[in-house]
Amino acid sequence: MADQKRFRVYATCDIGEALELLRKRGYDVEVYPGPEPPPKELILEKLRGGVDGLITTLRDPIDAEVFQAGTGHLKVVSQFAVGYDNIRRADANRYQVPFTNTADVLTEATAEFAFFMMGALARKLWSAEHLLRKNEWGTWHPYLPFLGDEVTGKTIGVIGTGRIGLAMIKKCTGFDMNILCYDPGFQNHDFVRAIQQLKDLRHSTGVCKDRSWIKYVEFEQALREADFVTVHVPLIRPGEGAPPTYHLINEKTLRMMKPTAYLINNSRGPVVDEAAVAKALRENWIAGAALDVFAREPLPADSPLRDPAIEDRCRLYPHFASAGKITRLSTDPDKGMAGRCVQGLIDVLEQHYNGDPSKMPFVVNKEAFKK
Ligand code: GLV
C-alpha cells in the first residue's frame, strides 16, 4: 500500500483470519471484542473518530445516524452476510456510501441446510434421538412409537427461485422430488428446463424408476399441492417494493397447505407469521415446521414456537444455515463470507474498477453511483 493512506477499519465482530489480510496490507483494523453486537453508540463513536471502512453483520442497525457519524471519512460498509435488511439502502445512497454483501458464497450451504432441516423434520430425527437418550427405546417395532415421512419422490414447493431457491432445487433433484416453483418476480425457465433434462436423463438411463418433473406454478397451487414448502425470498416489508414478502406465510396461506405438509424457512424471520405457525401446528393444519430465522433473534423465551405441545413437530435452529467453516471463514473471496467481505471493502477503499462502485461486483447499492 505504498504512498497510500493507512486505512482505518472498524469491525463490529471478529471475522477471523480475513482481518489479517487487511493488516498485512497495512490497514489499521480494530475489532469489537465481544460475541454480542456492539452498542450503536460505540459504532457512532468509532465513525466520528475517522473510520474509513466499517465491517458489519445482520445485528447492526446501519441507518442515517450511522452514515451521518461517518461524514467525511466513511467510504464503505462491508456486510458479512448476503442479506442486508439491517442497512437502510436509501440512507446509504443519500450519503453516497457504497455497501457490499457476501452473496453467492453461502448459496450452497444455505440450500443444503434447508434440505437437512426438511429431512430432520420429516424423519423425526430430534424425537428419535430424544427417545434413545431418555432411554425410552423399548424395542424395534414396525410402527411404534412413531413413523416419519420420506422425502424421496415427494413434491416440494420452492417459494422464491433466486440463487438459494435454485440451489435447493438442485439438492431436491438428487432426491427425485417433483418441484413446484413459484417466484413473484423473475422466473428462470432456462434453469427449470435444464433440471427437467437432468430428471429425464436419470429416468431414461434407469438411474431412477419414476420420472419426476419441475414446473412454475402460482403461489396458491404450490401451497395446495406440495408435501414440503420451502421459502427462499428476501424480506420486503410493505411499502418497500412490490410485492411485499412480510408475513407471506400467514394464517390464510398456512390453511392452504395440506395437513400432511411441512414448512421450511431459512430465508428471513418476518416472512413467516410465527404466531400463525404455532397455531397451525397446535391445530394440525400442517404436519410440521422447521425454522432457522425469526422476527426477533435470538428467539425470545416466550415465543409461541417454544410451546412444548408442538415441540415434536417444530424444529428450531439458531440462524445457522450458513454456519459451515469454509462458508463462514474462508479467506478466499470465491469461497468464504469473510474473504468476500474484506474483498468488497478493499475494492472500494483501494479504488479498484477505476474507483467506480457501480462496477464493483460486491457493491449492492450500485444505483447510487451510476453516472
Ligand atoms: C444470513 O442470513 C445472511 O444473510 O447471510
Boltz pocket constraint, residues with backbone or C-beta under 6 A from the ligand:
constraints:
  - pocket:
      binder: B
      contacts: [[A, 58], [A, 80], [A, 81], [A, 82], [A, 83], [A, 84], [A, 106], [A, 266], [A, 267], [A, 322]]
      max_distance: 6.0
